[in-house]
Amino acid sequence: GIGVLITDHNVRETLEIIDRAYILHDGAVLMEGRPAEIVAHEGVRRVYLGERFSL
């Protein structure tokens, strides 16, 4: 497979083109998984996406 590192703050657009993501917070991996799993994760929503975010 091929791995590509994307560092972007256009979250919605980025999650639409990837298969898996690693979400970093305070220098540690907060969550890794598929876009739907990332969006559903309570910690990711709290520190990064916000409660109103949707794909």
C-alpha positions as CSV (number, residue, x, y, z in Angstrom):
1,G,0.0,0.0,0.0
2,I,0.9,3.7,-0.1
3,G,0.9,6.0,2.9
4,V,0.5,9.8,2.5
5,L,0.8,12.3,5.2
6,I,-1.8,15.1,4.9
7,T,-1.6,18.0,7.4
8,D,-4.7,20.1,6.6
9,H,-7.4,21.9,8.6
10,N,-10.0,21.4,5.9
11,V,-11.3,18.4,7.8
12,R,-14.5,17.7,5.9
13,E,-12.7,17.6,2.5
14,T,-9.8,15.6,3.9
15,L,-12.1,13.0,5.5
16,E,-13.9,12.6,2.1
17,I,-10.7,11.4,0.3
18,I,-9.0,9.2,2.8
19,D,-9.5,5.6,4.0
20,R,-8.0,6.0,7.4
21,A,-6.8,8.8,9.6
22,Y,-4.7,9.4,12.7
23,I,-5.9,12.3,14.9
24,L,-3.1,13.8,17.0
25,H,-3.7,16.0,20.1
26,D,-1.0,17.2,22.5
27,G,1.7,15.1,20.8
28,A,-0.2,11.8,21.1
29,V,-2.5,9.8,18.9
30,L,-6.0,10.6,20.1
31,M,-7.8,8.3,17.6
32,E,-7.1,6.3,14.5
33,G,-9.6,4.8,12.2
34,R,-12.0,5.2,9.2
35,P,-13.6,8.7,8.7
36,A,-17.0,7.6,10.2
37,E,-15.2,6.3,13.3
38,I,-13.2,9.5,13.6
39,V,-16.3,11.7,13.4
40,A,-18.2,9.5,15.9
41,H,-15.4,9.6,18.5
42,E,-16.3,11.7,21.6
43,G,-12.8,12.9,22.2
44,V,-12.2,14.0,18.6
45,R,-15.5,15.9,18.7
46,R,-14.6,17.5,22.0
47,V,-11.1,18.7,21.2
48,Y,-11.1,19.1,17.4
49,L,-14.4,18.9,15.4
50,G,-17.1,20.3,17.7
51,E,-20.5,18.8,18.4
52,R,-22.2,20.1,15.3
53,F,-19.7,18.6,12.8
54,S,-21.0,16.2,10.2
55,L,-19.8,14.7,7.0
